[in-house]
């Protein structure tokens, strides 16, 4: 599936889930630090990163653009 074929609402849903996970993780870290809360915060960061970087791959002219058939190294 090409990046252009993905629906933009997927990025919105993933960003929302990432924001919730990050917020819960950080909140739990300040209340009672555990490995699970740190992992939840890390998952939130990864989801937010994906939601931000994914649309850039489909935008021509950005360094991450894959519209010409190339792939970026991540």
N, CA, C and O atoms as a Maestro MAE file, in Angstrom:
{
 s_m_m2io_version
 :::
 2.0.0
}

f_m_ct {
 s_m_title
 :::
 protein
 m_atom[296] {
  # First column is atom index #
  i_m_mmod_type
  r_m_x_coord
  r_m_y_coord
  r_m_z_coord
  i_m_residue_number
  s_m_chain_name
  s_m_pdb_residue_name
  s_m_pdb_atom_name
  i_m_atomic_number
  :::
  1 25 0.849 -1.167 0.000 1 A "UNK " " N  " 7
  2 3 0.000 0.000 0.000 1 A "UNK " " CA " 6
  3 2 0.898 1.235 0.000 1 A "UNK " " C  " 6
  4 15 1.807 1.338 0.824 1 A "UNK " " O  " 8
  5 25 0.661 2.139 -0.885 2 A "UNK " " N  " 7
  6 3 1.460 3.351 -0.962 2 A "UNK " " CA " 6
  7 2 1.013 4.325 0.114 2 A "UNK " " C  " 6
  8 15 -0.136 4.284 0.552 2 A "UNK " " O  " 8
  9 25 1.922 5.209 0.547 3 A "UNK " " N  " 7
  10 3 1.541 6.190 1.567 3 A "UNK " " CA " 6
  11 2 0.375 7.068 1.140 3 A "UNK " " C  " 6
  12 15 -0.403 7.508 1.986 3 A "UNK " " O  " 8
  13 25 0.238 7.330 -0.148 4 A "UNK " " N  " 7
  14 3 -0.837 8.188 -0.633 4 A "UNK " " CA " 6
  15 2 -2.199 7.518 -0.460 4 A "UNK " " C  " 6
  16 15 -3.213 8.207 -0.346 4 A "UNK " " O  " 8
  17 25 -2.236 6.183 -0.439 5 A "UNK " " N  " 7
  18 3 -3.505 5.466 -0.372 5 A "UNK " " CA " 6
  19 2 -4.073 5.412 1.050 5 A "UNK " " C  " 6
  20 15 -5.242 5.066 1.226 5 A "UNK " " O  " 8
  21 25 -3.278 5.743 2.059 6 A "UNK " " N  " 7
  22 3 -3.774 5.698 3.434 6 A "UNK " " CA " 6
  23 2 -4.701 6.871 3.699 6 A "UNK " " C  " 6
  24 15 -4.473 7.980 3.217 6 A "UNK " " O  " 8
  25 25 -5.736 6.618 4.461 7 A "UNK " " N  " 7
  26 3 -6.688 7.665 4.802 7 A "UNK " " CA " 6
  27 2 -6.096 8.580 5.875 7 A "UNK " " C  " 6
  28 15 -5.422 8.100 6.787 7 A "UNK " " O  " 8
  29 25 -6.337 9.890 5.779 8 A "UNK " " N  " 7
  30 3 -5.765 10.810 6.773 8 A "UNK " " CA " 6
  31 2 -6.343 10.608 8.174 8 A "UNK " " C  " 6
  32 15 -5.703 10.982 9.157 8 A "UNK " " O  " 8
  33 25 -7.520 10.034 8.281 9 A "UNK " " N  " 7
  34 3 -8.115 9.848 9.611 9 A "UNK " " CA " 6
  35 2 -7.331 8.838 10.436 9 A "UNK " " C  " 6
  36 15 -7.411 8.850 11.665 9 A "UNK " " O  " 8
  37 25 -6.575 7.962 9.778 10 A "UNK " " N  " 7
  38 3 -5.764 6.992 10.524 10 A "UNK " " CA " 6
  39 2 -4.705 7.721 11.346 10 A "UNK " " C  " 6
  40 15 -4.457 7.365 12.498 10 A "UNK " " O  " 8
  41 25 -4.084 8.734 10.759 11 A "UNK " " N  " 7
  42 3 -3.088 9.503 11.494 11 A "UNK " " CA " 6
  43 2 -3.716 10.241 12.669 11 A "UNK " " C  " 6
  44 15 -3.093 10.369 13.723 11 A "UNK " " O  " 8
  45 25 -4.927 10.720 12.502 12 A "UNK " " N  " 7
  46 3 -5.615 11.420 13.587 12 A "UNK " " CA " 6
  47 2 -5.915 10.459 14.736 12 A "UNK " " C  " 6
  48 15 -5.704 10.797 15.900 12 A "UNK " " O  " 8
  49 25 -6.405 9.267 14.411 13 A "UNK " " N  " 7
  50 3 -6.714 8.277 15.441 13 A "UNK " " CA " 6
  51 2 -5.442 7.844 16.172 13 A "UNK " " C  " 6
  52 15 -5.432 7.741 17.398 13 A "UNK " " O  " 8
  53 25 -4.376 7.591 15.421 14 A "UNK " " N  " 7
  54 3 -3.121 7.156 16.031 14 A "UNK " " CA " 6
  55 2 -2.542 8.273 16.899 14 A "UNK " " C  " 6
  56 15 -2.023 8.005 17.982 14 A "UNK " " O  " 8
  57 25 -2.623 9.522 16.435 15 A "UNK " " N  " 7
  58 3 -2.119 10.639 17.239 15 A "UNK " " CA " 6
  59 2 -2.923 10.796 18.525 15 A "UNK " " C  " 6
  60 15 -2.359 11.095 19.577 15 A "UNK " " O  " 8
  61 25 -4.224 10.598 18.447 16 A "UNK " " N  " 7
  62 3 -5.060 10.687 19.644 16 A "UNK " " CA " 6
  63 2 -4.706 9.586 20.637 16 A "UNK " " C  " 6
  64 15 -4.546 9.844 21.830 16 A "UNK " " O  " 8
  65 25 -4.586 8.357 20.138 17 A "UNK " " N  " 7
  66 3 -4.202 7.250 21.017 17 A "UNK " " CA " 6
  67 2 -2.800 7.467 21.604 17 A "UNK " " C  " 6
  68 15 -2.558 7.162 22.771 17 A "UNK " " O  " 8
  69 25 -1.899 7.985 20.802 18 A "UNK " " N  " 7
  70 3 -0.548 8.266 21.283 18 A "UNK " " CA " 6
  71 2 -0.541 9.349 22.352 18 A "UNK " " C  " 6
  72 15 0.187 9.245 23.339 18 A "UNK " " O  " 8
  73 25 -1.341 10.381 22.160 19 A "UNK " " N  " 7
  74 3 -1.432 11.443 23.159 19 A "UNK " " CA " 6
  75 2 -2.014 10.949 24.470 19 A "UNK " " C  " 6
  76 15 -1.544 11.319 25.545 19 A "UNK " " O  " 8
  77 25 -3.046 10.105 24.378 20 A "UNK " " N  " 7
  78 3 -3.642 9.529 25.587 20 A "UNK " " CA " 6
  79 2 -2.634 8.631 26.297 20 A "UNK " " C  " 6
  80 15 -2.472 8.718 27.514 20 A "UNK " " O  " 8
  81 25 -1.962 7.774 25.543 21 A "UNK " " N  " 7
  82 3 -0.972 6.872 26.149 21 A "UNK " " CA " 6
  83 2 0.168 7.657 26.788 21 A "UNK " " C  " 6
  84 15 0.610 7.322 27.886 21 A "UNK " " O  " 8
  85 25 0.644 8.693 26.113 22 A "UNK " " N  " 7
  86 3 1.727 9.505 26.670 22 A "UNK " " CA " 6
  87 2 1.263 10.226 27.940 22 A "UNK " " C  " 6
  88 15 1.980 10.262 28.940 22 A "UNK " " O  " 8
  89 25 0.070 10.792 27.886 23 A "UNK " " N  " 7
  90 3 -0.455 11.494 29.061 23 A "UNK " " CA " 6
  91 2 -0.645 10.573 30.254 23 A "UNK " " C  " 6
  92 15 -0.280 10.919 31.377 23 A "UNK " " O  " 8
  93 25 -1.216 9.402 30.012 24 A "UNK " " N  " 7
  94 3 -1.401 8.442 31.098 24 A "UNK " " CA " 6
  95 2 -0.056 7.958 31.638 24 A "UNK " " C  " 6
  96 15 0.128 7.831 32.848 24 A "UNK " " O  " 8
  97 25 0.868 7.695 30.739 25 A "UNK " " N  " 7
  98 3 2.187 7.227 31.165 25 A "UNK " " CA " 6
  99 2 2.912 8.256 32.003 25 A "UNK " " C  " 6
  100 15 3.466 7.921 33.050 25 A "UNK " " O  " 8
  101 25 2.918 9.505 31.561 26 A "UNK " " N  " 7
  102 3 3.592 10.561 32.321 26 A "UNK " " CA " 6
  103 2 2.880 10.802 33.646 26 A "UNK " " C  " 6
  104 15 3.524 10.998 34.676 26 A "UNK " " O  " 8
  105 25 1.553 10.786 33.616 27 A "UNK " " N  " 7
  106 3 0.800 10.966 34.854 27 A "UNK " " CA " 6
  107 2 1.093 9.875 35.862 27 A "UNK " " C  " 6
  108 15 1.237 10.150 37.054 27 A "UNK " " O  " 8
  109 25 1.182 8.653 35.403 28 A "UNK " " N  " 7
  110 3 1.492 7.546 36.305 28 A "UNK " " CA " 6
  111 2 2.934 7.581 36.786 28 A "UNK " " C  " 6
  112 15 3.223 7.161 37.906 28 A "UNK " " O  " 8
  113 25 3.845 8.080 35.949 29 A "UNK " " N  " 7
  114 3 5.245 8.197 36.368 29 A "UNK " " CA " 6
  115 2 5.352 9.156 37.552 29 A "UNK " " C  " 6
  116 15 6.091 8.885 38.499 29 A "UNK " " O  " 8
  117 25 4.621 10.279 37.511 30 A "UNK " " N  " 7
  118 3 4.685 11.244 38.600 30 A "UNK " " CA " 6
  119 2 3.923 10.764 39.841 30 A "UNK " " C  " 6
  120 15 4.247 11.169 40.957 30 A "UNK " " O  " 8
  121 25 2.925 9.915 39.656 31 A "UNK " " N  " 7
  122 3 2.160 9.407 40.798 31 A "UNK " " CA " 6
  123 2 2.866 8.221 41.449 31 A "UNK " " C  " 6
  124 15 3.146 8.232 42.647 31 A "UNK " " O  " 8
  125 25 3.147 7.206 40.648 32 A "UNK " " N  " 7
  126 3 3.847 6.016 41.152 32 A "UNK " " CA " 6
  127 2 4.693 5.464 40.009 32 A "UNK " " C  " 6
  128 15 4.173 4.767 39.137 32 A "UNK " " O  " 8
  129 25 5.984 5.766 40.001 33 A "UNK " " N  " 7
  130 3 6.839 5.324 38.894 33 A "UNK " " CA " 6
  131 2 6.970 3.797 38.830 33 A "UNK " " C  " 6
  132 15 7.372 3.147 39.794 33 A "UNK " " O  " 8
  133 25 6.624 3.262 37.687 34 A "UNK " " N  " 7
  134 3 6.782 1.832 37.445 34 A "UNK " " CA " 6
  135 2 7.302 1.641 36.028 34 A "UNK " " C  " 6
  136 15 7.316 2.572 35.222 34 A "UNK " " O  " 8
  137 25 7.724 0.425 35.743 35 A "UNK " " N  " 7
  138 3 8.184 0.104 34.392 35 A "UNK " " CA " 6
  139 2 7.011 0.198 33.422 35 A "UNK " " C  " 6
  140 15 7.182 0.641 32.286 35 A "UNK " " O  " 8
  141 25 5.831 -0.212 33.855 36 A "UNK " " N  " 7
  142 3 4.648 -0.157 32.992 36 A "UNK " " CA " 6
  143 2 4.278 1.259 32.592 36 A "UNK " " C  " 6
  144 15 3.891 1.504 31.449 36 A "UNK " " O  " 8
  145 25 4.396 2.197 33.530 37 A "UNK " " N  " 7
  146 3 4.076 3.583 33.201 37 A "UNK " " CA " 6
  147 2 5.112 4.167 32.241 37 A "UNK " " C  " 6
  148 15 4.763 4.941 31.350 37 A "UNK " " O  " 8
  149 25 6.365 3.805 32.415 38 A "UNK " " N  " 7
  150 3 7.398 4.264 31.484 38 A "UNK " " CA " 6
  151 2 7.184 3.654 30.101 38 A "UNK " " C  " 6
  152 15 7.387 4.319 29.086 38 A "UNK " " O  " 8
  153 25 6.774 2.391 30.065 39 A "UNK " " N  " 7
  154 3 6.505 1.732 28.792 39 A "UNK " " CA " 6
  155 2 5.302 2.369 28.096 39 A "UNK " " C  " 6
  156 15 5.309 2.538 26.876 39 A "UNK " " O  " 8
  157 25 4.275 2.721 28.863 40 A "UNK " " N  " 7
  158 3 3.106 3.382 28.293 40 A "UNK " " CA " 6
  159 2 3.477 4.740 27.704 40 A "UNK " " C  " 6
  160 15 2.999 5.100 26.628 40 A "UNK " " O  " 8
  161 25 4.319 5.490 28.397 41 A "UNK " " N  " 7
  162 3 4.782 6.774 27.883 41 A "UNK " " CA " 6
  163 2 5.611 6.586 26.612 41 A "UNK " " C  " 6
  164 15 5.489 7.366 25.667 41 A "UNK " " O  " 8
  165 25 6.444 5.563 26.589 42 A "UNK " " N  " 7
  166 3 7.255 5.281 25.404 42 A "UNK " " CA " 6
  167 2 6.382 4.899 24.214 42 A "UNK " " C  " 6
  168 15 6.635 5.336 23.091 42 A "UNK " " O  " 8
  169 25 5.367 4.094 24.455 43 A "UNK " " N  " 7
  170 3 4.433 3.721 23.381 43 A "UNK " " CA " 6
  171 2 3.734 4.968 22.847 43 A "UNK " " C  " 6
  172 15 3.551 5.112 21.638 43 A "UNK " " O  " 8
  173 25 3.345 5.864 23.743 44 A "UNK " " N  " 7
  174 3 2.721 7.115 23.310 44 A "UNK " " CA " 6
  175 2 3.638 7.952 22.435 44 A "UNK " " C  " 6
  176 15 3.196 8.533 21.444 44 A "UNK " " O  " 8
  177 25 4.918 8.015 22.799 45 A "UNK " " N  " 7
  178 3 5.887 8.774 22.000 45 A "UNK " " CA " 6
  179 2 6.040 8.151 20.613 45 A "UNK " " C  " 6
  180 15 6.089 8.867 19.612 45 A "UNK " " O  " 8
  181 25 6.114 6.835 20.553 46 A "UNK " " N  " 7
  182 3 6.268 6.147 19.261 46 A "UNK " " CA " 6
  183 2 5.042 6.374 18.384 46 A "UNK " " C  " 6
  184 15 5.176 6.631 17.188 46 A "UNK " " O  " 8
  185 25 3.861 6.282 18.963 47 A "UNK " " N  " 7
  186 3 2.640 6.495 18.180 47 A "UNK " " CA " 6
  187 2 2.553 7.930 17.671 47 A "UNK " " C  " 6
  188 15 2.173 8.156 16.522 47 A "UNK " " O  " 8
  189 25 2.896 8.892 18.506 48 A "UNK " " N  " 7
  190 3 2.885 10.284 18.058 48 A "UNK " " CA " 6
  191 2 3.921 10.523 16.960 48 A "UNK " " C  " 6
  192 15 3.654 11.241 15.997 48 A "UNK " " O  " 8
  193 25 5.099 9.921 17.107 49 A "UNK " " N  " 7
  194 3 6.126 10.071 16.072 49 A "UNK " " CA " 6
  195 2 5.627 9.511 14.736 49 A "UNK " " C  " 6
  196 15 5.818 10.126 13.687 49 A "UNK " " O  " 8
  197 25 4.989 8.344 14.786 50 A "UNK " " N  " 7
  198 3 4.491 7.735 13.558 50 A "UNK " " CA " 6
  199 2 3.414 8.616 12.928 50 A "UNK " " C  " 6
  200 15 3.412 8.826 11.715 50 A "UNK " " O  " 8
  201 25 2.507 9.127 13.746 51 A "UNK " " N  " 7
  202 3 1.407 9.939 13.220 51 A "UNK " " CA " 6
  203 2 1.915 11.225 12.580 51 A "UNK " " C  " 6
  204 15 1.302 11.736 11.643 51 A "UNK " " O  " 8
  205 25 3.031 11.751 13.078 52 A "UNK " " N  " 7
  206 3 3.581 12.980 12.503 52 A "UNK " " CA " 6
  207 2 4.418 12.682 11.268 52 A "UNK " " C  " 6
  208 15 4.345 13.424 10.289 52 A "UNK " " O  " 8
  209 25 5.208 11.617 11.290 53 A "UNK " " N  " 7
  210 3 6.119 11.352 10.177 53 A "UNK " " CA " 6
  211 2 5.427 10.683 8.993 53 A "UNK " " C  " 6
  212 15 5.863 10.866 7.857 53 A "UNK " " O  " 8
  213 25 4.379 9.926 9.220 54 A "UNK " " N  " 7
  214 3 3.722 9.195 8.134 54 A "UNK " " CA " 6
  215 2 3.166 10.116 7.044 54 A "UNK " " C  " 6
  216 15 3.406 9.845 5.867 54 A "UNK " " O  " 8
  217 25 2.431 11.197 7.371 55 A "UNK " " N  " 7
  218 3 1.948 12.075 6.293 55 A "UNK " " CA " 6
  219 2 3.070 12.759 5.522 55 A "UNK " " C  " 6
  220 15 2.905 13.079 4.345 55 A "UNK " " O  " 8
  221 25 4.214 12.986 6.175 56 A "UNK " " N  " 7
  222 3 5.325 13.626 5.469 56 A "UNK " " CA " 6
  223 2 5.885 12.735 4.365 56 A "UNK " " C  " 6
  224 15 6.411 13.236 3.371 56 A "UNK " " O  " 8
  225 25 5.776 11.426 4.531 57 A "UNK " " N  " 7
  226 3 6.270 10.512 3.501 57 A "UNK " " CA " 6
  227 2 5.445 10.613 2.224 57 A "UNK " " C  " 6
  228 15 5.944 10.322 1.137 57 A "UNK " " O  " 8
  229 25 4.188 11.024 2.350 58 A "UNK " " N  " 7
  230 3 3.313 11.129 1.188 58 A "UNK " " CA " 6
  231 2 3.301 12.537 0.594 58 A "UNK " " C  " 6
  232 15 2.648 12.769 -0.423 58 A "UNK " " O  " 8
  233 25 4.009 13.473 1.213 59 A "UNK " " N  " 7
  234 3 4.033 14.848 0.739 59 A "UNK " " CA " 6
  235 2 5.254 15.062 -0.158 59 A "UNK " " C  " 6
  236 15 6.385 14.966 0.318 59 A "UNK " " O  " 8
  237 25 5.047 15.349 -1.443 60 A "UNK " " N  " 7
  238 3 6.181 15.583 -2.330 60 A "UNK " " CA " 6
  239 2 6.993 16.799 -1.884 60 A "UNK " " C  " 6
  240 15 6.434 17.801 -1.438 60 A "UNK " " O  " 8
  241 25 8.285 16.701 -2.007 61 A "UNK " " N  " 7
  242 3 9.163 17.817 -1.694 61 A "UNK " " CA " 6
  243 2 9.747 17.788 -0.295 61 A "UNK " " C  " 6
  244 15 10.626 18.592 0.015 61 A "UNK " " O  " 8
  245 25 9.285 16.888 0.560 62 A "UNK " " N  " 7
  246 3 9.878 16.778 1.890 62 A "UNK " " CA " 6
  247 2 11.022 15.768 1.837 62 A "UNK " " C  " 6
  248 15 11.019 14.882 0.983 62 A "UNK " " O  " 8
  249 25 11.993 15.888 2.733 63 A "UNK " " N  " 7
  250 3 13.117 14.948 2.705 63 A "UNK " " CA " 6
  251 2 12.693 13.493 2.888 63 A "UNK " " C  " 6
  252 15 13.370 12.581 2.414 63 A "UNK " " O  " 8
  253 25 11.570 13.279 3.577 64 A "UNK " " N  " 7
  254 3 11.106 11.920 3.837 64 A "UNK " " CA " 6
  255 2 10.202 11.379 2.731 64 A "UNK " " C  " 6
  256 15 9.707 10.258 2.842 64 A "UNK " " O  " 8
  257 25 9.980 12.141 1.681 65 A "UNK " " N  " 7
  258 3 9.026 11.778 0.643 65 A "UNK " " CA " 6
  259 2 9.379 10.452 -0.027 65 A "UNK " " C  " 6
  260 15 10.527 10.220 -0.404 65 A "UNK " " O  " 8
  261 25 8.384 9.596 -0.169 66 A "UNK " " N  " 7
  262 3 8.546 8.319 -0.865 66 A "UNK " " CA " 6
  263 2 7.658 8.266 -2.104 66 A "UNK " " C  " 6
  264 15 7.359 7.182 -2.604 66 A "UNK " " O  " 8
  265 25 7.236 9.421 -2.600 67 A "UNK " " N  " 7
  266 3 6.329 9.447 -3.738 67 A "UNK " " CA " 6
  267 2 6.994 9.017 -5.042 67 A "UNK " " C  " 6
  268 15 6.305 8.664 -5.999 67 A "UNK " " O  " 8
  269 25 8.333 9.043 -5.092 68 A "UNK " " N  " 7
  270 3 9.033 8.656 -6.316 68 A "UNK " " CA " 6
  271 2 9.409 7.172 -6.329 68 A "UNK " " C  " 6
  272 15 10.116 6.719 -7.229 68 A "UNK " " O  " 8
  273 25 8.940 6.417 -5.336 69 A "UNK " " N  " 7
  274 3 9.233 4.983 -5.287 69 A "UNK " " CA " 6
  275 2 10.406 4.639 -4.400 69 A "UNK " " C  " 6
  276 15 10.668 3.460 -4.162 69 A "UNK " " O  " 8
  277 25 11.129 5.647 -3.898 70 A "UNK " " N  " 7
  278 3 12.256 5.371 -3.006 70 A "UNK " " CA " 6
  279 2 11.738 5.150 -1.584 70 A "UNK " " C  " 6
  280 15 10.565 5.380 -1.291 70 A "UNK " " O  " 8
  281 25 12.625 4.705 -0.721 71 A "UNK " " N  " 7
  282 3 12.272 4.479 0.677 71 A "UNK " " CA " 6
  283 2 13.309 5.142 1.562 71 A "UNK " " C  " 6
  284 15 14.498 5.146 1.244 71 A "UNK " " O  " 8
  285 25 12.855 5.704 2.674 72 A "UNK " " N  " 7
  286 3 13.781 6.318 3.618 72 A "UNK " " CA " 6
  287 2 14.271 5.256 4.586 72 A "UNK " " C  " 6
  288 15 13.589 4.258 4.822 72 A "UNK " " O  " 8
  289 25 15.440 5.469 5.137 73 A "UNK " " N  " 7
  290 3 16.003 4.573 6.127 73 A "UNK " " CA " 6
  291 2 15.597 5.098 7.494 73 A "UNK " " C  " 6
  292 15 15.902 6.234 7.856 73 A "UNK " " O  " 8
  293 25 14.910 4.257 8.242 74 A "UNK " " N  " 7
  294 3 14.447 4.688 9.574 74 A "UNK " " CA " 6
  295 2 15.041 3.841 10.634 74 A "UNK " " C  " 6
  296 15 14.770 4.051 11.816 74 A "UNK " " O  " 8
  :::
 }
 m_bond[295] {
  # First column is bond index #
  i_m_from
  i_m_to
  i_m_order
  :::
  1 1 2 1
  2 2 3 1
  3 3 4 2
  4 3 5 1
  5 5 6 1
  6 6 7 1
  7 7 8 2
  8 7 9 1
  9 9 10 1
  10 10 11 1
  11 11 12 2
  12 11 13 1
  13 13 14 1
  14 14 15 1
  15 15 16 2
  16 15 17 1
  17 17 18 1
  18 18 19 1
  19 19 20 2
  20 19 21 1
  21 21 22 1
  22 22 23 1
  23 23 24 2
  24 23 25 1
  25 25 26 1
  26 26 27 1
  27 27 28 2
  28 27 29 1
  29 29 30 1
  30 30 31 1
  31 31 32 2
  32 31 33 1
  33 33 34 1
  34 34 35 1
  35 35 36 2
  36 35 37 1
  37 37 38 1
  38 38 39 1
  39 39 40 2
  40 39 41 1
  41 41 42 1
  42 42 43 1
  43 43 44 2
  44 43 45 1
  45 45 46 1
  46 46 47 1
  47 47 48 2
  48 47 49 1
  49 49 50 1
  50 50 51 1
  51 51 52 2
  52 51 53 1
  53 53 54 1
  54 54 55 1
  55 55 56 2
  56 55 57 1
  57 57 58 1
  58 58 59 1
  59 59 60 2
  60 59 61 1
  61 61 62 1
  62 62 63 1
  63 63 64 2
  64 63 65 1
  65 65 66 1
  66 66 67 1
  67 67 68 2
  68 67 69 1
  69 69 70 1
  70 70 71 1
  71 71 72 2
  72 71 73 1
  73 73 74 1
  74 74 75 1
  75 75 76 2
  76 75 77 1
  77 77 78 1
  78 78 79 1
  79 79 80 2
  80 79 81 1
  81 81 82 1
  82 82 83 1
  83 83 84 2
  84 83 85 1
  85 85 86 1
  86 86 87 1
  87 87 88 2
  88 87 89 1
  89 89 90 1
  90 90 91 1
  91 91 92 2
  92 91 93 1
  93 93 94 1
  94 94 95 1
  95 95 96 2
  96 95 97 1
  97 97 98 1
  98 98 99 1
  99 99 100 2
  100 99 101 1
  101 101 102 1
  102 102 103 1
  103 103 104 2
  104 103 105 1
  105 105 106 1
  106 106 107 1
  107 107 108 2
  108 107 109 1
  109 109 110 1
  110 110 111 1
  111 111 112 2
  112 111 113 1
  113 113 114 1
  114 114 115 1
  115 115 116 2
  116 115 117 1
  117 117 118 1
  118 118 119 1
  119 119 120 2
  120 119 121 1
  121 121 122 1
  122 122 123 1
  123 123 124 2
  124 123 125 1
  125 125 126 1
  126 126 127 1
  127 127 128 2
  128 127 129 1
  129 129 130 1
  130 130 131 1
  131 131 132 2
  132 131 133 1
  133 133 134 1
  134 134 135 1
  135 135 136 2
  136 135 137 1
  137 137 138 1
  138 138 139 1
  139 139 140 2
  140 139 141 1
  141 141 142 1
  142 142 143 1
  143 143 144 2
  144 143 145 1
  145 145 146 1
  146 146 147 1
  147 147 148 2
  148 147 149 1
  149 149 150 1
  150 150 151 1
  151 151 152 2
  152 151 153 1
  153 153 154 1
  154 154 155 1
  155 155 156 2
  156 155 157 1
  157 157 158 1
  158 158 159 1
  159 159 160 2
  160 159 161 1
  161 161 162 1
  162 162 163 1
  163 163 164 2
  164 163 165 1
  165 165 166 1
  166 166 167 1
  167 167 168 2
  168 167 169 1
  169 169 170 1
  170 170 171 1
  171 171 172 2
  172 171 173 1
  173 173 174 1
  174 174 175 1
  175 175 176 2
  176 175 177 1
  177 177 178 1
  178 178 179 1
  179 179 180 2
  180 179 181 1
  181 181 182 1
  182 182 183 1
  183 183 184 2
  184 183 185 1
  185 185 186 1
  186 186 187 1
  187 187 188 2
  188 187 189 1
  189 189 190 1
  190 190 191 1
  191 191 192 2
  192 191 193 1
  193 193 194 1
  194 194 195 1
  195 195 196 2
  196 195 197 1
  197 197 198 1
  198 198 199 1
  199 199 200 2
  200 199 201 1
  201 201 202 1
  202 202 203 1
  203 203 204 2
  204 203 205 1
  205 205 206 1
  206 206 207 1
  207 207 208 2
  208 207 209 1
  209 209 210 1
  210 210 211 1
  211 211 212 2
  212 211 213 1
  213 213 214 1
  214 214 215 1
  215 215 216 2
  216 215 217 1
  217 217 218 1
  218 218 219 1
  219 219 220 2
  220 219 221 1
  221 221 222 1
  222 222 223 1
  223 223 224 2
  224 223 225 1
  225 225 226 1
  226 226 227 1
  227 227 228 2
  228 227 229 1
  229 229 230 1
  230 230 231 1
  231 231 232 2
  232 231 233 1
  233 233 234 1
  234 234 235 1
  235 235 236 2
  236 235 237 1
  237 237 238 1
  238 238 239 1
  239 239 240 2
  240 239 241 1
  241 241 242 1
  242 242 243 1
  243 243 244 2
  244 243 245 1
  245 245 246 1
  246 246 247 1
  247 247 248 2
  248 247 249 1
  249 249 250 1
  250 250 251 1
  251 251 252 2
  252 251 253 1
  253 253 254 1
  254 254 255 1
  255 255 256 2
  256 255 257 1
  257 257 258 1
  258 258 259 1
  259 259 260 2
  260 259 261 1
  261 261 262 1
  262 262 263 1
  263 263 264 2
  264 263 265 1
  265 265 266 1
  266 266 267 1
  267 267 268 2
  268 267 269 1
  269 269 270 1
  270 270 271 1
  271 271 272 2
  272 271 273 1
  273 273 274 1
  274 274 275 1
  275 275 276 2
  276 275 277 1
  277 277 278 1
  278 278 279 1
  279 279 280 2
  280 279 281 1
  281 281 282 1
  282 282 283 1
  283 283 284 2
  284 283 285 1
  285 285 286 1
  286 286 287 1
  287 287 288 2
  288 287 289 1
  289 289 290 1
  290 290 291 1
  291 291 292 2
  292 291 293 1
  293 293 294 1
  294 294 295 1
  295 295 296 2
  :::
 }
}
